[in-house]
Amino acid sequence: MKKSIFALAMLAAGSVHALEAIPSVVQVPADNPMSMAKVELGKQLYFDPRLSIDGTVSCNTCHNVMAGGADDRPTSVGVNGQRGGRNAPTVWNAALLSAQFWDGRAATLEDQAKGPPLNPIEMGMPSEQAVEERLSSIPGYKVQFESIFGEVSYDNMAKAIAAYERTLITMNSPFDRHVNGDKMAMSKQAVKGMQRFEEIGCVSCHSGVNFAGPKMTLGEGFYQKFPLFENDDIAKYNLDEDKGRYEVTKDAADMNSWRVPSLRNIAVTAPYFHNGAVKTLHESVRIMAVSQLGVELKPSEVEEIVAFLNSLTGEFPEQTMPRLPGVAGESLVGSIK
């Protein structure tokens, strides 16, 4: 089987040993310590569609924690039925990433949480002040914010949501159990797929605890160009139409570069790639091998790697819908001009 020069170089450097079990402790920033009260507030905010201008979109709308943490659509639907330009990444294990969004433009979960409410396509609120005024007009939120933070603010809203998101970690996947000593946790086919994943060079990008690259300083993303090798799938799936990180930096070196996405729970987060154009995991594995490694996989080899990727599905902590604080006698939705 032909290997790309890039893959061979990474193998020679020892990257095949870079697959790691998920940690039991998530790094928490010093300016946003965890507390049960903060997590509960963040959960309410995460599920509350009143953070959108017309009351139709919550964080959970596009990042459904009752499922795989995304929305199963190529691109998400925001206020007024508008379509976003990129596939919604899963929120599960996002706390393990060093940068957020496909293009890495947010350094932390807190930074990421500030984006959607003000995005005109996503939640459509006109300003931070408008969000603060809406939250302040809900007595139950006002009490919680003042108790936890001292005041209602846009930054504190983001801190609460980020605190909740740091609880969204999927432990104990078959792969994790395998790495931790249970050699019966993965099927023989999945073990072969893991070996194949290493041998052809997939691990050169998809390494580390989140299979999203090596450990990086918070705010630094691990980026790769996609696609690297010319092939017919690029035009078929419009893989190079979106310029990726270039849209943030305007640096030609970042053209078609992307933060390497996590592979954890990848089996339950279809469709795939930044534009959500590929419906199946099998097809995405085939395309990745051709586009990033210059390797044509046999169907049996694709099956092996897919079996391995299925072993990365962890156990999802049970989620319950929160009771949202209400407002008596009036509706807040549509009140902002």
C-alpha positions in Angstrom: 0.0 0.0 0.0 1.4 3.4 -0.9 2.0 5.8 1.9 2.5 9.6 1.5 5.8 11.1 2.3 4.1 13.1 5.0 2.7 10.0 6.7 6.1 8.2 6.5 7.8 11.2 8.2 5.3 11.2 11.0 5.6 7.5 11.5 9.4 7.8 11.7 9.0 10.5 14.3 7.1 8.0 16.5 3.6 9.5 16.3 2.1 6.0 16.2 2.3 6.1 20.0 0.2 9.2 20.3 -3.2 7.6 20.9 -4.3 8.3 24.5 -7.2 7.5 26.8 -9.5 10.3 27.7 -8.6 12.1 31.0 -11.0 12.0 34.0 -10.2 15.7 34.9 -10.8 18.6 32.5 -8.6 21.8 32.7 -10.6 24.7 34.2 -9.5 28.3 33.8 -8.5 30.2 37.0 -11.1 33.0 36.2 -14.0 30.6 35.9 -13.9 28.0 38.7 -16.6 25.3 38.6 -19.5 25.1 41.0 -22.7 23.1 41.0 -24.7 26.4 41.0 -22.8 27.7 38.0 -23.1 24.5 36.0 -26.9 24.4 36.7 -27.2 28.1 35.5 -25.1 27.3 32.4 -27.3 24.3 31.6 -30.5 26.4 31.8 -28.9 29.0 29.5 -27.7 26.3 27.1 -31.3 25.0 26.7 -33.0 28.4 26.7 -34.2 29.6 23.2 -34.8 33.1 24.6 -31.1 33.8 24.0 -32.2 34.1 20.4 -34.1 37.1 19.0 -37.2 35.2 18.1 -37.2 32.5 20.7 -36.6 29.7 18.3 -32.9 28.8 18.7 -30.9 27.6 21.8 -27.4 26.3 22.0 -28.9 22.8 22.2 -30.7 23.4 18.9 -27.5 23.0 17.0 -25.5 21.0 19.6 -28.0 18.5 20.9 -26.6 16.9 24.1 -29.5 14.5 24.1 -27.8 12.9 21.1 -24.2 13.2 19.7 -23.8 16.9 20.5 -24.5 18.1 17.0 -27.7 18.3 14.9 -27.3 15.7 12.2 -27.7 18.4 9.4 -25.1 19.4 6.9 -25.4 22.9 8.2 -27.5 24.2 11.0 -30.7 26.3 10.9 -30.7 29.5 12.8 -33.3 32.3 13.3 -35.7 32.9 10.5 -34.8 29.6 8.9 -31.4 30.8 7.9 -28.7 28.3 7.1 -25.2 28.5 8.5 -22.2 27.9 6.2 -20.5 25.1 8.2 -21.4 21.8 9.9 -22.0 22.1 13.7 -19.2 20.4 15.6 -20.2 18.2 18.6 -20.1 19.9 22.0 -19.2 16.6 23.7 -15.5 16.7 24.7 -15.1 20.2 23.3 -13.6 21.1 26.7 -10.5 19.0 25.6 -9.8 21.2 22.6 -7.3 24.0 22.7 -9.3 26.2 20.2 -12.9 26.3 19.2 -14.8 26.5 15.9 -13.7 24.9 12.7 -11.3 27.8 12.1 -10.1 28.1 15.7 -11.2 31.7 16.0 -12.2 31.2 19.7 -9.5 30.3 22.2 -11.8 29.0 24.9 -15.3 27.7 25.6 -16.1 31.0 27.1 -15.0 32.8 23.9 -17.0 30.3 21.8 -20.2 30.8 23.9 -20.1 34.6 23.1 -20.4 34.0 19.3 -23.8 32.4 18.5 -26.1 34.8 20.3 -24.8 37.8 18.3 -24.4 35.9 15.0 -27.2 37.3 12.7 -27.7 33.8 11.1 -27.6 31.8 14.3 -29.4 33.5 17.2 -29.6 37.0 15.9 -29.5 39.2 19.1 -28.5 42.7 18.2 -26.0 43.4 20.9 -24.5 42.2 24.2 -26.6 44.8 26.0 -29.7 43.3 24.5 -28.8 39.9 25.8 -28.1 41.3 29.2 -31.4 43.2 29.3 -33.3 40.1 28.4 -31.6 38.0 31.0 -32.1 40.7 33.7 -35.8 40.8 32.9 -36.1 37.2 33.9 -36.3 37.2 37.8 -35.0 33.6 38.2 -31.9 34.4 36.1 -31.3 37.7 37.8 -31.2 36.0 41.2 -28.9 33.2 40.0 -26.4 35.6 38.3 -26.2 37.9 41.3 -25.7 34.9 43.6 -23.0 33.3 41.5 -21.2 36.2 39.8 -22.5 39.4 41.5 -24.2 40.7 38.4 -25.8 39.8 35.0 -23.3 40.3 32.2 -22.6 38.9 28.8 -19.3 37.6 29.9 -20.8 35.9 32.9 -23.4 34.3 30.6 -20.6 32.8 28.6 -18.8 31.6 31.8 -21.9 29.8 33.0 -22.4 28.0 29.7 -18.7 27.1 29.5 -18.9 25.6 33.0 -21.8 23.4 31.9 -20.0 22.4 28.7 -17.0 21.2 30.8 -19.2 18.5 32.3 -19.9 17.1 28.8 -17.1 14.4 28.7 -17.7 10.9 27.4 -15.6 8.4 29.3 -15.1 4.7 29.1 -15.2 4.1 25.3 -14.1 0.6 24.1 -10.8 2.3 23.0 -10.3 3.8 26.5 -11.0 0.5 28.2 -8.5 -1.2 25.7 -5.8 1.4 26.4 -6.4 1.0 30.2 -5.8 -2.8 30.0 -9.1 -4.4 29.0 -7.8 -6.1 25.8 -11.3 -7.6 25.2 -13.0 -4.2 25.0 -12.3 -3.8 21.3 -13.2 -6.2 18.6 -10.4 -7.9 16.5 -11.5 -5.8 13.5 -11.3 -2.6 15.6 -7.8 -3.5 16.8 -6.8 -4.1 13.1 -8.4 -0.8 12.3 -6.4 1.0 15.0 -3.2 -0.5 13.6 -4.2 0.5 10.1 -5.0 4.0 11.4 -1.5 4.3 12.7 0.3 2.6 9.8 -1.0 4.8 7.0 -0.5 8.0 9.0 -4.0 9.1 10.2 -2.4 9.5 13.6 -0.1 12.2 12.3 -3.1 14.6 12.7 -5.6 12.7 14.8 -3.6 12.1 17.9 -3.8 13.0 21.6 -6.7 12.4 24.0 -9.3 13.9 21.7 -7.8 12.6 18.4 -7.6 16.2 17.4 -3.8 16.6 17.5 -1.1 17.0 20.1 -1.6 18.9 23.3 -1.5 22.6 22.6 -1.4 25.8 24.8 -5.0 27.0 25.3 -5.8 29.3 22.4 -3.4 27.6 20.0 -5.1 25.4 17.4 -3.6 22.4 15.6 -4.3 23.2 12.0 -3.9 21.2 8.8 -4.7 22.0 5.1 -7.6 20.1 3.7 -7.6 18.7 1.1 -3.9 18.1 0.4 -3.9 15.8 -2.6 -5.9 16.6 -5.8 -8.7 14.1 -6.4 -12.2 13.9 -7.9 -13.9 14.1 -4.5 -12.8 17.7 -4.0 -15.2 18.9 -6.7 -17.8 16.3 -6.0 -18.2 17.4 -2.3 -17.1 21.1 -2.7 -14.3 20.4 -0.2 -12.1 23.5 -1.1 -14.9 26.1 -1.6 -14.7 27.3 2.0 -11.2 28.8 2.6 -11.2 27.9 6.3 -8.9 29.7 8.7 -7.9 32.1 5.9 -11.3 33.8 6.5 -10.1 34.7 10.0 -6.5 35.6 9.4 -6.4 36.6 5.7 -3.0 35.0 5.6 -2.4 33.0 2.4 -0.6 30.4 4.4 -3.9 29.6 6.1 -5.9 29.0 2.9 -8.0 25.9 3.3 -6.6 25.2 6.7 -8.8 23.8 9.5 -8.5 23.0 13.2 -8.2 19.2 13.2 -11.6 17.9 14.5 -11.9 15.4 17.2 -12.7 11.8 16.3 -14.3 10.9 19.6 -17.9 9.9 19.0 -17.4 10.4 15.3 -19.7 7.5 14.5 -22.7 9.4 16.0 -22.0 12.8 14.5 -22.7 12.4 10.8 -22.7 14.1 8.3 -19.0 14.8 8.0 -16.4 17.5 7.1 -16.7 21.3 7.6 -19.5 21.5 5.1 -21.4 18.4 6.1 -21.4 17.2 2.6 -20.5 13.6 3.2 -23.2 11.4 4.8 -21.4 8.3 5.8 -18.4 7.4 8.0 -17.2 4.9 5.4 -17.1 7.5 2.6 -15.4 10.0 4.9 -12.7 7.5 5.7 -12.1 6.8 2.1 -12.0 10.5 1.2 -9.6 11.3 4.0 -7.1 8.6 3.0 -7.1 9.9 -0.6 -7.2 13.6 0.2 -4.7 13.8 3.1 -2.4 10.8 2.6 -2.6 10.0 -1.1 -3.7 6.5 -0.2 -6.4 4.4 -1.9 -7.9 2.1 0.7 -9.5 -1.2 -0.1 -13.1 -1.6 1.1 -11.9 -4.1 3.7 -9.4 -1.6 5.0 -12.1 1.1 5.2 -14.2 -1.4 7.2 -11.4 -1.9 9.7 -10.8 1.8 10.3 -14.5 2.4 10.7 -14.6 -0.4 13.3 -11.9 1.4 15.1 -13.6 4.7 14.9 -16.8 3.1 16.3 -14.7 2.1 19.3 -14.2 5.8 20.1 -17.8 6.2 21.1 -17.9 6.8 24.8 -20.5 6.7 27.5 -22.7 9.8 27.5 -23.6 11.2 30.9 -27.3 11.3 31.3 -28.8 14.7 30.6 -32.2 15.9 31.9 -34.0 19.0 30.6 -33.7 21.9 33.0 -36.7 23.8 34.3 -36.2 27.4 32.8 -37.1 30.4 34.9 -40.2 32.1 33.6 -41.7 35.6 33.4 -45.2 36.1 34.6 -47.7 38.0 32.5 -45.7 38.9 29.4 -43.6 37.5 26.6 -40.0 38.6 26.1 -39.6 37.3 22.6 -39.9 39.8 19.8 -39.6 42.8 22.3 -36.3 44.0 20.9 -36.4 46.4 18.0 
